[in-house]
Amino acid sequence: MSASFPRAEVVIDLSAIRHNVALLASRAAGAETMAVVKADGYGHGALEIGRAAVEAGATWLGTCSLDEALALRRAGIGVRLFSWLDTPEADFSLAVAEDIDVAVSSLDELARVAEGARRARDFSGLSAISRVHLKIDTGLWRNGCPPAEWPALVQAAAAAKPLVDVVAIWSHLACADEPGHPSVDAQAKRFAEAYDLARAAGLNPMRHLANSAAVLTRPELHFDLVRTGIAMYGLNPVPAAEELRPAMTFRSSVVLTKRIAAGESVSYGHTWTAGRDTTLALVPVGYADGVPRTLSGRMDVWLAGRRRPVVGRVCMDQLIVDCGDDEPAVGSEVVLFGEGTFGEPTAREWADKLGTIDYEIVTSMYRPRIHRTYLEAGS
């Protein structure tokens, strides 16, 4: 390994992204595929992931905020873009100007979106229209229009033509990652009822409900469009095995080794004491780089062809690996998590130990000191 190897690096395998998108699209044949690249592509890089997803067949990209969608459009992304959660201060005229679909969950939001179209029309002199996806809350009780308010919303949206064009209705599942959970059928029923009300109001919208888990387990909920999120990054949201390939590897390198005697204690608080003479390897990543301090004494790394334990407390900038009688060379690669093919730790392993989900692990890798590298097949 060269001396220029970054102290903290995430390596993103774009061929894995393409493989995963193609796999998910094949599982939802007959529906279009939206690749969700919010939160900077779940920490993988929204623009690079978006481009790879489109190359693999995605016809939409999904973001959380309008700002995220605008950045993609202005970087040259030409497919349909959809953003679904903004503050009341958002300028929806920009969505019209940049050809971005937006979500609407309330009458107030509908009015702001229509006003955005009006401003865009006044500015350009053209027949500007806001393309809207009305969101019905089917039981997640987060964003979305409550069922009791839905009839008024669909009627108002139908009346808002020509400023507003309702192109879709959509919702989000709470427990699709638990196959057989009764809430999925209950939400599907509410979604069908909401669609019927939209049609009765004179709308002819497409439908999208399925997230990654539902893409893999509920084909009858694919409708016109599916939203592939975590599975696109190779992290499996359902208990059954799937042929997904994790795209992110988090790695660093050895910067120092030293031999210590039995009885010496290591790192802050002396929480670990060597039971024998051993060799320690110093790795220049810590909790400022996304390694949770709560994994102190509970994690391994992959170093010199095998798993080795991290000993003592994880510090802000560094951690220590017990190498026994081996002495890895300075500059040796240290994999903190990766695909798991060779036995290295995975993001799911970290998440399980921390009592969280792998979404949180990979998304937290978007940090100033972490260098991001993209690999193509064979590189």
KAZI-V367050 format. One record per helix or strand. SS is the DSSP state (~ for helix, > for strand). FROM is the first residue (numbers start at 1). TO is the last residue. If there is no record, write none. Layout:
# KAZI-V367050
ss->SS from->FROM to->TO
ss->SS from->FROM to->TO
This chain:
# KAZI-V367050
ss->> from->9 to->13
ss->~ from->14 to->27
ss->> from->32 to->36
ss->~ from->38 to->42
ss->~ from->46 to->55
ss->> from->60 to->63
ss->~ from->66 to->74
ss->> from->80 to->83
ss->~ from->92 to->97
ss->> from->100 to->104
ss->~ from->107 to->124
ss->> from->130 to->136
ss->> from->145 to->145
ss->~ from->147 to->159
ss->> from->164 to->170
ss->~ from->182 to->200
ss->> from->206 to->208
ss->~ from->212 to->217
ss->~ from->219 to->221
ss->> from->225 to->228
ss->~ from->230 to->233
ss->> from->248 to->260
ss->> from->265 to->266
ss->~ from->268 to->270
ss->> from->272 to->273
ss->> from->278 to->283
ss->~ from->287 to->289
ss->~ from->293 to->295
ss->> from->300 to->303
ss->> from->306 to->311
ss->> from->319 to->322
ss->> from->333 to->337
ss->~ from->347 to->354
ss->~ from->358 to->363
ss->> from->371 to->375
